[in-house]
Amino acid sequence: MGFNVTNSIKTLSDGVWQGENTLHYAFPLLIIQTTLVVFLSRLLAFLLKPLRQPKVVAEILAGIMLGPSAFGRNKTFTNWIFPSWSTPILECVSNIGLLFFLFLVGLELDLSTIHKSGKKAIGIAFAGISLPFLFSIGVAFVLRKIIKGIDSVGYGEFFLFIGVSLSITAFPVLARILAELRLLTTQIGEMAMAAAAFNDVAAWILLALAVALARGGGVHHSPLISLWVFLSGIGFVIFMFLIIRPIMILVGKKLSNGNNNIVEETYICLTLVGVMLFGFMTDFIGIHAIFGGFIFGLIIPKNGDFSEKLILRIEDFVSGLLLPLYFASSGIKTNISQIHSVRAWGLVVLVVSTACVGKVLGTFIVGIMLCSMPMREALALGFLMNTKGLVELIVLNIGKEKKVLDDETFAIMVIMALFTTFITTPIVIAIHKPSSTQNPQLEKTQKKIKKQNNLRILACLRSPRDARALINLIESLRSEKNNNNYASVTKLYVMRLVEFTDRLSSISMVQRARKNGFPFIGRVLFRDDATNQVGTAFEAYSTLGKVMVRPTMAISGLSDFHKDIIHVAEKKRVELIILPFDKYWQMEGNEEVEIHAGHGWRMANERVMSQARCSVAVVVDRGLQLVNNGMRICIVFFGGADCSKALEIGSRMVEHPAIRVTLVRFIHHGSTTFDEVERTLDDSTIAEFKMKWDKQIVYSEKEASNLVNEVLEIGKSGEFELMIIGNNKSKFPQGIMEKLFDEQQLNNSEFGPLANLLASSDKGIKSSVLVIQQQEEEEAKFGNSTSSFIDKDIV
């Protein structure tokens, strides 16, 4: 093999004013290539989003389009953007991205989850590998007979590459498809993830064997060379687990126990250098550099912060910028025009059908016989396990590089990988029909809960910051008294909302949650110094016997969180959902800065409030906390069902010995859209509340004609830590509504006009606000859906 001499290629140009074409120089051309690849892959991902396709499909398509199958058919385009002299440079940069991406894949794979996955997951993975491998014997034989020139390659090498290509499951791609379908932490999703993790490790072992044999069939034809390569690979793995792994465990412990940023940066930098060093070692052995990066990531401990910090440092740069170059490099090698005859397309059908039948049939049989799964679930699991992706392209590219696969075979296998991944989502949607979660005794149970004066709350958290306000709010609701001879107990379901994205850290979160059974008091939920404080607080509540805490986790796309929240609220029969507002305020120096969580979170809140079958509360947190072991609360009442519900919530707070409640009722004597029946109900509600708590509250009445200024004055005064107000979005006195619209437009679409005013950032409001919305008399339609959440408590 000769050296790649590029003496005539310069890195940088002298600029257009010197009369030079910058596209004739390596670095400017690489910038254009990278920009074009990233732009096209993102554009295709956006266009395919309505079809719910994983990003890898768009990236594979983008690579194919830039190659000789589409844009590359234009010689001018090829000569300017992807000239032949730039190919080694592009492949070099893309392989650096691939090396670090496989390191990240190793980081996200936790061997302990494979060990604990049980016989069922291992059985499914084994069947999903072995049956396609058996079928590949015939496929390899047919391909060698029909495609000219392949028979010069050894049958063993060719069979291994075809077998690995047909049998592997793309673990990262599968995780994203499961998240998109909201099956990630359901029974079928957990089974698929566990089996795919085992499948992934097995595929890398088989690929290492295939590469070793391909090396033996290259320059050196002696089988002894292949044996030495394979044995050296085994020795490398043993060295990594026995020598390097203990070192990395010590590094992880040292970083977890200390806060020295300089030491942390040093260890992370040395680890990234280690990725390249171990990649060089496996390339030196004769396998492939990516094996070194993958094994290094695999041995790094997953039970601390170290692996997470590594992922967060490099995943965006690697996955977003460098990895698409690998797809472009693969696409340049893929020429669909090579498949130009009926015979060739017949081979495509043969390969695709064999891949699908082998994987689906093997998984289906084991799913029914060993796991006792319903037929639909077993069939859906089979198609999920048939997902291909980046690993498939790696196998094919190595096979083409080693001259085991020719251009036509390579194109056929790429089409197979693209097709099998593309059909996964629509087929699983069509096959998998989740069973209804409706409980026939739901109403009876809810009546019993209300009779016992028990309060079931589902509280949602986006981040650890939301925990402070939640703790103080739940503390204010914790009753100290018994009513009707029943114990008054608050049951709190704390749901951590984890947005699942294309980031590898999302998969790592799922892996840790599956392994640990979602420990609430631990680093799965909170990763800062507040961890122990939050855990201690909830432990104290449980010890008091007045609050029972049950942790859950929703892992979904931002647009699907409302479905998970409503699903869990229905399943757990909760009376109140508590959501964090999409804005919060924090002090930076002497200034109070408003932080926006994002429009997506506002839309999630709005969907929950419009579709939930129970009452919903939104916490506008301005530093809610108990002051001197107490809290001053003001309930603003101006009529309607939402205000009545706010009064009911406030009634529980009156029972708390450290809470001081003030009720301010605004009475409108003029024309109003409220009818007399509602006015009578309001009077009755107030009278009942005063009769019960007259000596424990402060009550006052004010004219509603000056409601806006009066309410703003209460919020600005700082006299109260918390204001409770009904949302009343649809019903409001007309004259006051007009004044509110003159005062401020409804910037917060989930709130009514007065709640919107108190949630504004430009009115100088100092009090935190709890906005209450009572469930509608005519309940919103609640569809049957499968929720992607993890729950330790099944009631």
N, C-alpha and C positions, 0 to 999 in steps of 0.2 A: 504493500500500500504506500503510495507516494504522499509527500507532504503537500499541504494546501498553501501554495505560494501566492501571495497577494501583494507583491511589491508595487504593482501599478495602481492599487486602490488606496486612496487617501482618506483620512478620517474626516477632516473639516475642509470646507471651501474657503476661499478668500472673499466671497461675497459677490452678489450680483453686479455691483458697481465695477468689479474687476473683470466683468464679462464672462463669469463662470456660471455654469448650471449646477445649482446646489444638489440636484437629484443625482449627480454623477459622483457624489461623495457619500461615504458610508453612514456617518452619523445623521446628517440631515434627512437622508432617505429612510433611515430607521425610524426617525420621528414621524415622518409622513405615514409610513407603513403602520406604526403602532396606533396613530390617531385614526386612520381609516379602519383598521381592524376593530378597535374598541367602539367606534361610532356605529359601524355596521352591525356588530353583535348586539349592542344595546338597542338599536332600532328594531332589529328582528325580535328581540326579547319583548319589547313593548308591543309589537304587532301580534305576537303569539300569546300575549298575556290573557286575552279573552278566552283562548283555548286551554288555559291553565297548564301550559307546557313549562317544564323546567328550563332554566337558563341555558343548560348545556345543549339543548336542541338548537337554540338560536346560535350558539357559538359554533357548533358543528356546521350548520347551514351557512353561516358567515364565511367560514373557512372554505367550504366547497364553492361558494359564489365567487370568491376572490381567485380561485384556481382556474385551471383550464376547462372546467365544466361550464363556466358562465363568463365572468368578466375577462378571465384569462384567455378566452378564445380570441379576443382582440389583441393582436400582437403589439400595437402601440401602447396599450395599457400595461401589458406585461413588460415590455422593454423599459418603460418609464418608472413604473411603481414596483414591480417584482422582477428585475433583471436577474439573470442566472448568477452573476457574480455576487449578488446580495444574499443569496440563499444560505451559504454557510454562516454569515453573520446573523441572519434572522434565526436560524436554527440554534445557534450558540446562545443567544439571548433567551429564546423560548425554552431551551432546555435548562437554563438557570432557573427560570420561573417554574418549570416542571419539577425540578429537584426540590425547591422549597415548598411547592404545593404538596408533593408526596410526603415531605416532612410533616406538613400540617395534617395530612390524612392520617399519618402514624400517630400524631398527637391526639386526634379525635377518636381513634380506636382504642378502647379499653379492653385489654385481654381478660380482666376479671369478669366483665359482663359476659364474655364468651364462656368462661368457666362456670358461671352461675346461670347461664341461659337454659340449662336443662337438656334432657334427652330429646325433647320434642323439637326444639330449635335446631339442635345439631342434626337430628334425623331429617328435617326439612332441608337443611343446607346440603347434607350429604346426597339426598335424592336429587336435589336441584343441580348438583355438580355431576354426579355419576351417570345419570341417564343421558344428558346432552353429550357427555364424553363418549358414551357407547354409540350414540347416533352419529357422532363426528367421524367414526371409523368409515362408515359408508359415504358420508359427505366428502371426506378427503379422497377416498378412492375415486368417486365420480369426478371430482374437480381435476384430479391428476390425469384422468383418462381423456377428458374433453378439452381442457385448456392446454395449449401447446407450450412446451418449455418447462412446465412445473415438474415433470417427471425426472428432471435432472437433479432435483433436490431430494434428499433422503426422505423416505416415507415417514419415519419416526419423527423427524423434526417437523415436517409439514402437518402431520396428524396432531402433534402436541399444540402447535399454534392454533390450528382450527378448533381443537377441543377446548382450549382455554378461552378462545373468543366466544364460543357458543355457551359456555357454562358459567361465566363470571356474572356477578351482580354488582352494579355500581352503587356502593354503599352511600356516598354523599348525595348522589342523584335520587336514590330511593328515599332518603330522609326528607328531601325537599318535596318530592311528590306526595309523601304521606302527610307532610305539613300542609300542603296545598289542599289536600282532600280532607284535612282535619281528622286524620286517622292515626296521627303520630303516636299517641299514648293510649290508644284503645288496644284491645287484646290482639287484634290482627296486626296492628302497627307495631306493637312491641315484639310479637313473634317474627315479623318481617325484619325488623332492625337487628334482632339477635342472630337470626339465620344469615342475614347479609354480612354481618361482622365476621362470622365464622367463614363464610364464603369468600370474603375479601382476603383473609389471611391465607386460605387454601389456594386461591388464585395466584397470589404472589409466589407461593412455593412452587406451583406448577410452572409459572412463567420463568422462574429462575432455572428450573430444569430444562425448559425449552430453549432458553438463551444459551445455556451451557452446551446443549447438543448442537445448536446452530453454530456456535463458535467452532465446535469440532468439525462441522461440515463445511467450514469456510476455507481458510488458507490451509489449515492443518486437518487432514482427513483421519488422523489417528483417533480412535475412541478413547485412548488414554488421556488425551488432552481434555476431552469433555469430562472425564472422570475427575481430573485434577481441578478443573474449574468448579465443578459441583461440590467437591470436598472442601475446597477453599472457601466457597460460599457458606457451607455449614460451619466451618471453623470461624468465619467472620461473625456469624450469628451468635455462636457460643461465646466468643470474645466480648461481644456487645452486652450480652445478658449477664455474664459473670464478672466482667471488669468495669465496663462503662456504666451499667445500670446502677450499681451501688454508689458510684461517684455522683450520678445525677440525683439520686435520692437524697444524698447529703446536701447537695446544692439546693434542692427544693426545700428542705427543712430549714436551711440557713436563711433563705430568702423569706420564708414564711414567718420566721421568728424575729426578723430585723426590719428596720425601716430606712436603712442606709441606701439612698438612691444611687450613690456612686458604685457601691458594691453590686447593686442590682443591675445597673447598666453594664458593668464589667462581665458579669456572668451571662447575661443575655447575649452580649457581643461574642463572647467565647463560644457560646452554644451555636450561634449562627455560623461562626467559622467552622465549628465541628461538623455542621451539615455538609459543607463543601469538602472538608477533609475526608469524612467517611464516604461521601460520594466518589471522591477520587480513589479511595481504597477499593471499592467494589468495581469501579471501572478498570482499575489496575489488575484485579483478579480476573476480569474477563466477563463479568455479568452485565451490569449496567449501573451508571452512577445513581440512578433514582432509587435503587435498592438500598444503598447506604443511607440516603436521606430518610427513606421510609422506616427502616429498622431503627435508626436513631430516634425518630419521633415515637416509635412504638415503645421503646424502653424508658422513656421519660415518665416519671410518676404522674398519675392523673388526680391524686387525692389532695393536691395543694393548689396554690395560686400560680405556681411557676409555669405550668403548661398553658394556663389561660393567658398569662401575661405575654408569652411568646406568640400565641395566636393573635392576640389583639395588636401586637406590634407590627406584624408583617402581613396579615391576611388580606387587607385591602389592597396593598401594593401588589402582592403576588397574584391574588385572584382577579383583581380588577384590571390590572395593566399588563402583567407579564404572561399570565396563563392564556389569554386570548391569542397571543402570538403563536402559541403551540398549536391551537386549532387552525390558525392561518397557515402555519407550516404544513400541517397535515392536509389541509384543503388544497394546497398547491400540488401535492402529490396525488390527489384524487381526481381522476379524469373519468367522469361518468360516460363520456363518449366512447370509452373503451367497451362499454356494454351496448353494442349497436345491433345485435342480431337477436332473433327469437330464441336461439340456443342460449345466448348469454343471459337474457332475461328469465329464461327457464331455470338457469342456475341460481339467479337471485331468489326466485320463488322457492326453490329447493332449500337454500340456506336459511331464508327467513322462516319458512314453515318448520324446518327441523329445529331451529333455535327455539321457536315458540312451543312446539309440541313437546320437545324434550324437557324444557324447564317447567312448563305449566303442568304437564302430565305427571312428572316426578313429584312436584310439590303437592299437586292435587291428591294423589294416591296416599302419600304419607300424611297429609293434613286430615284426611278422612279416617284412615286406618289407625294411625298412631295418636293423633291429637283429638279425634272425635269432633272435628269441626263441621259445621253445616256446609252443604255442598257449595252454596254461593260464596261463603267466606273462603273455603279452600280454593275455589277457582280464582277468586280475586287475589288471594295470596300468591297463587302461581303466576299471574300476570305481573304482580308487583315484583316478584323475584326475577322476572325476565327483563328488568330495567338494565339498560347498558349506559355507557357514558365515557368519561375520560379514560378510565382504566382500559376499556375496549380499544380506544384509539392508541393508547400506549403499546398494547400488545401488538396491534397491527403495524404500527410504525417501527417497532423493533423487528418484527418479522420482515418488513420491507427492507429495512436497513441491513439485515443479515442475509438478504437475497433469498429468503424462504418463500416470500409472497411476491408475485409479479404484479404489474399495474392492474390487470383485470381482476385478479383475485382480491387485491387490496380494495378496489372500488366496490366490489360485491359485498365485502365484509363491512365496509363503512355504511353502505345503504342498509344493511341488516341492523347495525347498531342504531342508526337514526330511526328506522321504522319501528323497531321493537320499543324504543323509548317513547316515541311519539304516540303510539297506540295505548300505552299503559294507562294514562289518566282517563281518557274517554271510556275505555273498556271497564275499568274498575268502577267508575261512576255508574255505568249501566248495570253491572253485575251486583255490586255490593249494596244491598238495601238494608240499612240499619234498622233494627227492631225498635218499636216504640218504647219510649221510656215513661209513658204515662202510667200512673199507679191508680188502679180502680178504687182504692180506698183513700185517695188523696184528700178529698174534702173532709172525710171523717177524721183523718189524722190531723188536719189543720184545725178543725174545731176543738179537738182534744188539746192541742198545743195552746190554743188561745185560752181555753178554760183553765189550764194550769198556769196561766200568766207567764208562760215561757216565751222568750223572744229569740227567734232564729235570725241571725244576720249574716249576710254574705258581704264581706268587705274586700275590695279590690285594691291592690297596690301595684303601681308601676315601678317604683324604686324604693330603696330603704327610707328615703326622705318622707314618703307618705306614711310610714309606720308611726311617727311621733304623733301626728294629728289623730290617727286611728286609735292609738292607745288611750289618749286623753278623752276622745269621744266615747269609746266603749266604757271607759272608767265612769264617765258621767251617766251612762245608761245602766250601770250595774246596781241593781236594786238591793237594798239591805233588809227589806221587809218581806213577809209572807202574806199572800192574799188568798182568800177562799180556801184556806187549809192546804194550799199547794205551794211547793217551793218555787220561788221566782228565780229562774235560771236563764242566763243568757248563753246561747250556744253560738259561737262565732266561727264561721268558715272564712279563713283568710286565703284569698286567691291571689297569687303572684302572677301578674300578666307578663309573659315573656314573648316578645315579638320574634317570630321565626323569620329569618331573612336568608339570603344566600351566603351569609357569613358562616365560616366553619365554627365559630364560637357558639352559634345556635345549636349545632349538632352536639357539641361538647356539653352544653347545658342539658340536652335530652339524655345523653349518656350518663351523666352524673345523677340525674333525677331517677333514671331507671335503676341504677346500681344501688342508690341509697334509699330508695323508696320515698324520696322527697322528704328529707329531714327539714322541718321548719326552722329549728334553731341550729343553724349551720351555714356554711358558706354557699350552699346552693341558692339561698334567698338573699343573704346579705354578705357583702364582701368588703366591709369597711370596719372602722373601730366601733361603730354602733351595734355590731353584731351581739356582743355579750349583753348590752343594755336591753336590746329588744327581746332577746331570749329570756333574760331574767324577768322582765316585766310580764310576759305571757305565762311563764312558769308560776309567777306569783298569783296571777289571776286564777289559774287552774287550782292552785293550792287553796285559795279562798273558797272554792267550791261554788262560786257565783257565775263564773265564766268558763265554759268549756271550749277550748281552742282546737279546731280541726283544720290543718293546712291543706290547701289544694294548689295546683298550678295549671294555668292555661297556656299552652304553647301553640300559637296560631299566627297567621298573618294579621296585620292591623285591621283589615276590613272584616275579619271574622270574629273578633273578640266578643262582640255583642252576642253572637250565637252561643259561644261557650259560657258566658256569664248567665244568660237566660236559661240555658240547659241545666247548669248546676243549681241555679236558684229553684228551678222546677223540681229537680231530683231531690234536693235537700229540704224542700218545702219551707223555704225561708220567707219571712215576713217583710224583710227590708234589705235592699241592696244599697251599699254605700260605695260611691265612686269618687275618686279624686278629680278635682277640677283640672282643666287642661292648662292652667296657669298657676304659678306660685311666685312668691316674692322672697327675696333674700337680700341681706345687707352686704354690700361691697364697699368697704370703707365707711363713709358717712352717708352713702346713698343707698336707697332701696331700689333694687333692680328687678324688673319683671321678667320671668323666664317662661317661655312658651314650650309646652311639651309637643306641640304640633297639631296641625289641622286634623290629622287622622284620629287622634285621641278625642278631639271634640266630637267628631262624627260618631265614634264608638259610643260615647256618652249619650249622644242624641238618640242613637238607635236603641240603646238599652231603655231609655226613658219612654220611648214611643212604643216599644214592643213587649216590655216586661209585664208579667201578670201580677206582680207584687209591687209594693211601694218602693220608690227609689229616692235616695238622698245623695246629693252632690256636696262635697266638702270644699269650700273655698278657703284654703288654709292661709292665714296670715300670722303664723306662729302660735297656733292654738296650744295652750298648755295650762296646767293647773297652777295658779298663782297663790303662794302661801298655803299650799295644800287645799285650795278651793278654786271655784270657778263661778263667775257671774254670767248668767245667761239671760238674754232678752228674747221673748217670743213675740213676734209681730203678727197680729191677727187682724185680717180685714175681710174674712168671710170665704166660704167655699170649702170644697172637700179637701184640697191640699192644705189649707190652714187648719182644718180640723185634725188632719193627720199630724201636722206639726205640733198641735196641742197635745195629741196622744203621746208623741215621742217626748215632749217636754214634761208630761205627767210622770214618766218614769224617772226623769232627771230630778224632779222635786224630791223623790224618795231618798236621794243620795244626801248624806249629812253634810258633805262639803260643797254642795251646789246651792247657789242662791238664784232663784228664778224670778224674773220680772215679766209680767204679761201686759202688753200694751195693745188695746183694741182700738181700731180706727172705725168709726161709725160714719156712714155716708147717709145724710138725710135728704139729699137731692134725688134727681132722677138717676136710675140705675138699671142695669140689665139683670140684676139679681131679682128673682121673683120672691114673693112673700113666703113661699114654702122654704126656700133656702135661708131667708132671713130668720124665720122661726127656728130652723135647725141650728143656725149659728147662735141664737140666743140661748137655746137649750144646751148646746155644747159648752158655752161660756158659764152658764149657771151651774151646770154639773161640775165643771172644773173648779169654780170658786167654792162651791159647797164642800168639795173634798179637800182642797188645799188652801183655803182662805187664810189660815194663820201662818202658812209657810211660804207664801208668795207675796209679791208686791203687785197690785193690780191698778191700772189706770186706763181711762178712756179719753180718746182725742178725736177731733173732727177730721174726717177723711179729706176734707177740702184742702188741707195743708199737708197731706200724707207724704208727698215727696220730700219736702223740706224737713219734716219731722223725722222721717226714717233716716235720711242722710245725716241729720244732726246726731241721732243715736249712734250711727256707725262711726262718725268722726270723733265722737267724744272720748272714745277709749275706755268708757265706763264698763263695758262688757267684753269679756273674752270671746263670747260666741253669740251670734244672732241666729235665731231659727225662724224661717219664713216659708210659707207655702209658695209653690211655683206659680200656680194660677195662670198658666200660659194661655189657656183658651177662654177663661171667664174672668172679666175684670170690669169694674165700674167705668162706663164710657168716658165720663168727664176726666177722670184720673188718667185713663189710658192716653187720651190726647195730650195731656200735660207731660206724661212720661215720654211720649214720642218727641215732644218739643225739647225735652231735657236731653235725651240721648237716644240714638238709634239702637235697635236690638242687635248688638254685636255678637252676643252669645246665643246662638239659635236654639239651644236646648232650654233656655230659661224664659220665663215670663218677664214682663217689662220691669217690675220692681226688683225681682231677683237679679235681673240683668244689670240694674243700676248698682246694686250692692256688690256685684262681682267685678265692676269696672275698676280700672287701675288709676283713673284720673280724677277721682272724687275725694281722695284723701280718707277713705274708709280704713279704720284701724282694726275693727273687729273681724274675726273669722266668721264665715257665714255657712249655715247648713240649710240648703235648699231642699224642701221636701215635696215630692209628688206622689199623691195617692193613686192607687191603681184605678183604672177606669171601670165604671159599672159594666160596660160592655167590653170584656176582656179581648186583648189583642190576640190574633191568631198565632198559635205557637206551633210551628212545624216540627216534625220529627227529624232530628238530626243527631249525628254522632259527634260528641264533643271531644276535642283533643285536650284532655286534662288528666292530671295525675291526682289521685285522691287516696289518702290513707284511711279515711273513715267512711265505710259503707253503712248507711243507716237503714 
